[in-house]
Amino acid sequence: MRRPLIAVPVLTALALTLIPTASATTPYRGANTKSVQDDFNGDGYRDLAIGASRAANGTVTGAGAVVVLYGSATSVGPARRSVITQASAGVPGTAERGDGFGSAVASADLDRDGYADLLVGTPQEAVSTRTASGSLTVVWGGPGGLKGGADITPPTGFGTGDTYCAFGVNLATGDTNGDGAPEVSVASLCEGSSYTGPFTRAGKPRSSTRLAVPGGVRGVVMGDVNRDGKAERFWLPGSVAGDLRGPVYLDGVGPSAGVLTRLPHADGHTGQIGDVNGDGFGDLVTGIPDDGYLEGQSGAAHRGGEVQVLHGSARGIVTTQRPKVFHQDTAGVPGTAEHTDFFGEALSVADINGDRYADVVVGSSGEAVGALPSAGSVAILRGSARGLTTVKAVGYTQNTAGLPGASERYDFFGSTVHLADLNRDGRAETVVGIPGENADGCVWIARGTTSGPAVGGSVNLCGRQVGLTVHSVDAQFGIAMPSGHITS
């Protein structure tokens, strides 16, 4: 059961604790581009990081790993990969039982050398005597791929007196001040943390702050919603007392950083930003998968879960805006709304078919397929000049004709989803996590075409294929990818 969080006042700006922990330095302005954010080896192709938080390290159960598949003109495959663990050369920490290294992943060029760097959250990591305090690791990109790393430590005073903070349970990156150096945002069950780049090779940011939100935050989203070239930051505490759908807070910038403004009509437990209506402004897409059925509560999401869309503009996302809502009872959305489907548990936003409108893929890992509980499904909703639409919406399960494999009990197909153009053809590949598939877990990968994901020729890649070890517990390859998802 998720830890309940405490709601904060509606329609007010909330000033939070800001504690500088590093002195400012002049940022390096390199030749960074948007594509560098996923390109760990600098070959011009986006790469794909996939977490396997319960993979074994030898006989060490549940230590965790991250597999990076390097993009190319033919997309990704098992031959070109890196397997990163806390036992990898130069990576800090020790592979220990139940750490869950790889529960969250993200990337950005933190040190401004032109190569993307990998961020790995390990929320179950014990730090000193603090069980599940959590940790965050950066692994450095370079011409040979990912090598070496450093710890990014919580800000001074973080989680004082708390034992189970789960620092690193969710991650986001983006340039909030327009200096070309990315900022990093870290969610935890104690409070939020933000870091201003660039970072040194010792993992030290230009500065860091902590946001003392009662009960902590489970999610964070970053992206440009007002087309000023700077990313906005949205904090998502998750279900809180009095608001099971989950509040959404816009963080301030510059001197107002840490002053949160609630978007009173918006809800969300996870999210991502992309331009679904093609107007050049990023749109905030959020998922609320928990309908409260298991807890016997009312006032949560629509039965089975829902997705909301808030459109960006020159003014950003304003407090008066009401979201457009989609669920499995919405006409044209694939599937049927049923309790515990968890529609919206995972989502990703990018252009699948090359029409310059971002599409949205939505995961529903709790979806039953026939009599098979939690076999899982995904739905793709199309972007258009009118915004997100159900026209030509399509759904997939592992029983869909042409998909490799077959739906089985508790596969959890759709626990994570990710859209990324891995072969540089202008159309995003669709990647779906299947962490319950067999003992190792798998991901389904379909290249993008003008008509959507290409089912023909799509593949399943599984944990053992990419070098993972399974010992005592399922490895759960596919449990984390860079797009928005709920981290348990």
C-alpha positions in Angstrom: 0.0 0.0 0.0 1.3 3.5 -0.9 2.2 5.7 2.0 -0.4 8.5 2.5 0.9 12.0 2.1 -0.4 15.2 3.6 -2.2 17.7 1.4 -1.1 21.4 1.3 -3.5 24.3 0.7 -5.2 24.8 -2.6 -4.8 28.0 -4.7 -1.8 29.2 -2.7 1.9 29.5 -3.3 3.8 27.5 -0.8 7.3 28.6 0.2 9.5 25.6 1.0 12.8 25.2 2.6 15.8 26.0 0.3 19.2 25.1 1.6 22.2 25.9 -0.7 24.9 23.3 -0.4 27.4 24.3 -3.1 28.8 27.6 -4.4 28.0 28.9 -7.9 30.5 28.4 -10.8 30.5 29.6 -14.4 28.7 26.9 -16.4 30.4 25.4 -19.4 28.5 26.1 -22.6 29.3 23.2 -24.9 27.8 22.0 -28.1 25.0 20.1 -26.3 21.9 19.3 -28.3 18.6 17.7 -27.5 19.7 14.3 -28.8 22.7 14.3 -26.5 20.3 13.7 -23.6 20.1 10.0 -24.5 23.3 9.5 -26.5 25.8 7.9 -24.1 28.5 7.1 -26.6 28.2 10.2 -28.9 27.5 8.4 -32.1 24.4 10.5 -32.9 21.8 7.8 -32.0 19.7 7.8 -28.9 20.3 5.0 -26.5 17.9 3.1 -24.3 18.4 2.5 -20.5 16.3 -0.2 -18.9 16.2 -1.0 -15.2 16.1 -4.5 -13.7 15.9 -3.7 -10.1 15.8 -7.3 -8.8 18.6 -8.7 -11.0 21.2 -10.7 -9.1 24.9 -9.9 -8.9 26.3 -13.4 -8.8 24.4 -14.9 -5.9 23.5 -11.6 -4.3 19.7 -11.5 -4.7 18.0 -8.3 -5.8 21.1 -6.1 -6.0 19.8 -4.7 -9.3 21.2 -3.6 -12.7 20.6 -1.3 -15.6 21.0 -2.5 -19.2 21.8 0.2 -21.8 21.1 -0.8 -25.4 22.9 1.5 -27.9 20.9 2.9 -30.7 21.9 2.6 -34.4 20.5 2.8 -37.9 18.8 -0.6 -37.2 17.5 0.5 -33.8 18.7 -1.6 -30.7 19.5 -5.2 -30.0 21.3 -7.3 -27.5 24.7 -7.2 -29.2 25.5 -3.6 -28.5 24.9 -3.1 -24.8 26.3 -2.2 -21.4 25.2 -3.9 -18.1 25.8 -1.5 -15.2 25.7 -2.6 -11.6 27.2 -1.4 -8.3 29.9 -3.9 -8.9 30.9 -2.4 -12.3 34.4 -0.8 -12.4 34.3 2.8 -11.2 30.6 2.7 -10.1 30.3 3.7 -6.5 28.5 1.5 -3.9 28.4 -2.2 -3.3 26.0 -4.7 -4.8 24.0 -5.8 -1.8 20.9 -7.9 -1.3 17.7 -6.0 -2.0 19.2 -2.7 -3.0 17.1 -2.4 -6.1 19.7 -0.5 -8.2 17.9 0.5 -11.4 14.5 1.2 -9.8 14.5 4.6 -11.7 16.6 5.8 -14.6 17.1 9.1 -16.5 19.8 10.8 -18.5 21.4 14.2 -19.2 24.8 15.6 -20.0 25.6 16.6 -16.4 29.3 17.5 -16.9 28.8 19.3 -20.3 31.3 17.2 -22.2 28.9 16.4 -25.1 28.0 12.9 -23.9 24.8 12.0 -22.1 25.3 10.6 -18.6 23.1 7.9 -16.9 21.3 8.6 -13.7 20.3 5.6 -11.6 18.0 5.6 -8.6 18.4 3.0 -5.8 15.6 3.9 -3.4 16.0 0.8 -1.3 19.7 1.4 -0.6 20.6 1.5 3.1 22.8 4.4 4.0 24.6 4.0 7.4 21.9 2.9 9.8 19.1 4.4 7.7 17.2 1.5 6.0 16.0 2.3 2.5 17.3 5.8 2.7 18.1 5.6 -1.0 20.8 6.8 -3.3 21.4 8.3 -6.7 24.3 7.4 -9.0 25.6 9.0 -12.1 27.5 6.9 -14.6 29.6 8.9 -17.1 29.1 8.8 -20.8 32.0 9.0 -23.3 33.2 7.8 -26.7 33.4 4.2 -25.5 30.0 4.3 -23.8 29.3 4.4 -20.1 32.3 4.1 -17.7 32.9 5.1 -14.1 30.6 7.1 -11.9 29.9 9.1 -8.8 27.3 9.5 -6.1 25.0 12.5 -6.1 24.3 13.0 -2.4 21.1 14.4 -1.0 21.2 18.1 0.1 22.4 18.9 3.6 19.6 18.2 6.1 17.7 15.9 3.8 15.3 13.5 5.5 16.5 14.4 9.0 15.1 11.8 11.5 13.5 9.7 8.7 14.7 6.2 8.0 12.7 5.2 4.9 13.1 8.1 2.5 13.6 6.1 -0.7 15.7 8.9 -2.2 15.8 8.4 -6.0 12.3 6.8 -6.3 11.7 9.1 -9.4 14.0 11.3 -11.5 13.7 14.1 -14.0 16.1 16.3 -15.9 15.9 19.6 -17.8 17.5 23.0 -18.2 15.4 25.3 -16.0 17.6 28.5 -16.2 18.6 28.4 -19.9 22.3 28.2 -19.3 22.7 25.0 -21.3 23.5 22.9 -18.2 20.8 20.5 -17.1 19.2 20.5 -13.7 18.2 17.3 -11.9 15.1 16.7 -9.8 14.8 13.8 -7.4 11.6 12.5 -5.7 11.5 10.7 -2.4 9.1 9.7 0.3 10.6 12.4 2.6 11.0 15.5 0.3 12.0 16.6 -3.1 15.5 17.6 -4.1 16.7 19.7 -7.0 20.3 20.2 -8.3 21.6 23.0 -10.5 24.2 22.0 -13.1 26.8 21.6 -14.3 28.2 18.8 -12.2 31.8 18.0 -11.5 33.2 14.5 -12.1 32.9 14.0 -8.4 29.1 14.3 -8.7 29.0 17.8 -7.2 26.4 20.2 -8.6 26.7 23.9 -8.9 24.1 24.0 -6.1 21.4 22.0 -4.6 18.2 22.6 -2.6 15.7 20.6 -0.7 11.9 21.0 -0.7 10.4 20.1 2.6 7.0 18.8 1.4 5.1 17.0 4.2 5.0 13.3 3.2 7.4 13.7 0.3 6.8 13.5 -3.4 6.5 10.3 -5.5 6.9 11.9 -9.0 8.5 14.9 -10.8 8.2 16.1 -14.4 10.3 18.6 -16.3 9.8 20.2 -19.7 9.2 23.5 -21.5 5.5 24.4 -21.5 5.8 28.1 -22.5 8.4 27.9 -25.3 11.0 30.1 -23.6 13.7 27.5 -24.0 13.7 26.7 -20.3 12.1 23.7 -18.6 9.4 24.0 -16.0 9.3 21.6 -13.0 6.2 19.9 -11.7 6.1 18.0 -8.5 3.6 15.2 -8.0 3.2 14.1 -4.4 0.8 11.2 -5.2 -2.3 10.4 -3.2 -2.5 12.6 -0.2 -5.1 13.0 2.6 -8.1 14.7 1.1 -6.8 14.3 -2.5 -6.5 10.7 -3.6 -6.1 11.8 -7.3 -2.9 13.5 -6.4 -2.1 17.2 -6.5 0.1 18.8 -9.2 2.4 21.7 -8.2 4.3 24.0 -10.5 7.7 25.0 -9.1 8.9 28.6 -9.3 12.1 29.6 -11.1 15.0 31.8 -10.3 14.5 33.5 -6.9 11.1 31.9 -6.7 12.4 28.3 -6.9 10.8 26.3 -4.2 7.7 28.3 -4.2 5.0 25.9 -5.4 1.8 26.9 -7.1 -0.9 24.3 -7.1 -2.8 23.6 -10.4 -6.2 23.2 -8.7 -7.9 21.4 -11.6 -5.0 19.0 -12.4 -4.3 15.6 -10.9 -1.5 13.1 -11.4 0.8 10.5 -9.9 3.2 10.3 -12.8 3.6 12.4 -16.0 5.6 13.5 -19.0 5.7 16.6 -21.2 5.4 16.6 -25.0 3.7 18.7 -27.8 0.5 16.7 -28.6 -1.2 19.5 -30.6 1.9 20.7 -32.6 1.8 24.3 -31.5 5.3 24.4 -30.2 4.4 24.4 -26.6 5.0 21.4 -24.4 1.8 19.8 -22.9 1.7 18.1 -19.5 0.3 14.6 -19.6 -0.4 12.9 -16.3 -1.5 9.5 -15.2 -3.7 8.6 -12.2 -3.8 4.8 -12.2 -5.3 4.1 -8.7 -9.1 4.2 -8.6 -9.2 3.6 -4.8 -11.0 0.3 -5.2 -8.5 -1.9 -3.3 -8.5 0.6 -0.4 -12.3 0.9 -0.4 -11.9 4.7 -1.0 -13.9 7.1 -3.1 -12.8 10.3 -4.8 -9.9 8.6 -6.7 -9.4 8.2 -10.4 -12.1 7.0 -12.8 -12.7 3.3 -12.6 -9.5 1.6 -13.8 -7.5 4.8 -14.0 -7.2 7.8 -16.2 -4.9 10.2 -18.1 -5.1 14.0 -18.1 -3.7 16.5 -20.6 -3.0 20.2 -19.8 -1.9 22.3 -22.8 1.1 24.7 -22.7 0.9 28.2 -24.0 2.9 31.5 -24.0 1.7 31.8 -20.3 2.6 28.2 -19.6 0.0 26.1 -17.9 -2.2 28.4 -15.9 -4.2 27.6 -12.7 -7.6 28.2 -14.4 -7.0 25.5 -17.0 -9.1 22.3 -16.8 -7.5 19.1 -18.2 -8.9 17.0 -21.0 -9.5 13.5 -19.4 -9.2 10.1 -21.1 -10.0 6.7 -19.6 -11.2 3.3 -20.9 -14.8 4.4 -20.8 -13.9 7.3 -23.1 -15.3 6.7 -26.6 -12.5 5.3 -28.8 -10.1 4.4 -26.1 -9.2 0.7 -26.4 -10.3 -1.6 -23.6 -13.0 -1.6 -21.0 -12.6 0.3 -17.7 -12.4 -2.2 -14.8 -11.2 -1.8 -11.3 -7.4 -2.2 -10.8 -6.5 -2.0 -14.5 -4.1 0.8 -13.5 -4.6 2.7 -16.8 -2.1 5.6 -16.6 0.5 3.7 -14.4 3.0 4.4 -17.2 3.0 6.8 -20.1 5.3 8.3 -22.7 4.9 11.2 -25.1 6.6 11.4 -28.5 5.9 11.3 -32.3 5.5 7.7 -33.4 4.4 8.2 -37.0 6.4 11.3 -38.1 3.4 13.7 -38.4 5.0 16.2 -36.0 2.3 15.7 -33.4 3.4 13.9 -30.2 1.4 10.7 -29.5 0.9 9.1 -26.0 1.3 5.5 -25.1 -0.4 4.5 -21.9 0.4 1.4 -19.8 -2.2 -0.7 -17.9 -0.3 -3.4 -16.2 -3.3 -4.6 -14.2 -5.4 -5.2 -17.3 -6.8 -8.8 -17.4 -6.6 -10.4 -20.8 -9.5 -12.9 -20.9 -9.2 -14.9 -17.7 -5.5 -14.0 -17.2 -5.2 -11.4 -14.3 -2.7 -8.6 -14.7 -1.5 -9.8 -18.1 -1.4 -6.2 -19.0 -2.0 -3.9 -22.0 -1.0 -0.6 -23.6 -3.0 1.9 -25.6 -1.8 4.5 -28.1 -3.7 7.8 -28.4 -2.9 10.1 -31.3 -1.8 13.7 -31.2 -3.4 16.1 -33.7 -4.0 19.9 -34.3 -6.9 19.5 -31.9 -4.8 17.9 -29.2 -4.8 14.3 -28.0 -7.5 12.3 -29.7 -8.9 8.8 -29.8 -9.1 8.8 -33.6 -7.1 5.7 -34.8 -6.3 4.8 -31.2 -5.1 1.3 -30.9 -4.4 -1.2 -28.1 -2.0 -4.0 -27.7 -1.6 -7.1 -25.5 0.8 -10.0 -25.9 -2.1 -11.8 -27.6 -2.3 -9.1 -30.4 -1.6 -10.8 -33.7 2.0 -10.5 -34.7 3.4 -9.7 -31.2 6.0 -12.1 -30.0 5.1 -14.1 -26.9 1.6 -14.6 -25.4 -0.3 -13.0 -22.6 0.1 -14.8 -19.3 -0.9 -14.3 -15.7 1.0 -11.5 -14.0 3.2 -10.6 -16.9 2.4 -6.9 -16.1 2.8 -5.9 -19.8 2.7 -2.1 -19.7 4.3 -1.6 -16.3 6.6 0.8 -18.1 6.5 2.4 -21.6 8.9 4.5 -23.5 8.9 6.3 -26.9 12.3 7.2 -28.4 13.6 7.5 -32.0 16.4 5.0 -31.6 17.3 4.7 -35.3 17.0 8.4 -36.2 14.3 8.0 -38.9 12.0 10.7 -37.4 9.6 8.2 -35.8 9.8 7.0 -32.3 10.1 3.3 -31.4 7.6 1.9 -28.9 9.1 0.1 -26.0 7.0 -1.7 -23.4 8.2 -3.2 -20.2 7.1 -6.7 -19.3 8.8 -7.2 -15.9 6.7 -10.2 -14.9 7.5 -12.2 -18.1 9.3 -15.4 -17.0 11.9 -15.1 -14.2 14.0 -12.5 -16.0 11.5 -10.0 -17.5 11.4 -8.7 -21.0 10.7 -5.6 -23.1 8.8 -5.4 -26.4 10.3 -3.1 -29.1 8.5 -2.0 -32.2 9.9 0.5 -34.7 7.8 3.6 -35.6 6.2 3.9 -39.0 3.8 6.4 -40.7 0.9 4.2 -39.5 2.2 3.6 -35.9 4.2 0.8 -34.3 5.3 -1.9 -36.7 4.0 -5.1 -35.1 5.5 -7.2 -37.9 9.2 -7.5 -37.2 8.8 -6.4 -33.6 10.9 -8.2 -30.9 11.0 -9.2 -27.3 14.3 -8.8 -25.6 14.6 -10.6 -22.2 16.9 -10.2 -19.3 19.0 -13.3 -19.8 19.5 -12.3 -23.5 21.2 -9.0 -22.4 23.4 -10.6 -19.7 21.4 -10.4 -16.5 21.6 -13.0 -13.7 18.5 -14.4 -12.0 18.9 -15.8 -8.5 16.1 -16.5 -6.0 13.7 -13.7 -7.1 12.6 -12.5 -10.5 15.0 -10.0 -12.1 12.2 -7.7 -13.3 14.0 -6.5 -16.5 11.8 -3.7 -17.8 10.7 -2.4 -14.4 12.2 1.1 -15.2 12.6 3.2 -18.2 13.2 7.0 -18.6 9.5 7.9 -19.3 6.9 8.5 -16.5 5.9 5.5 -14.5 4.9 4.6 -10.9 7.9 3.2 -9.0 6.7 0.8 -6.3 
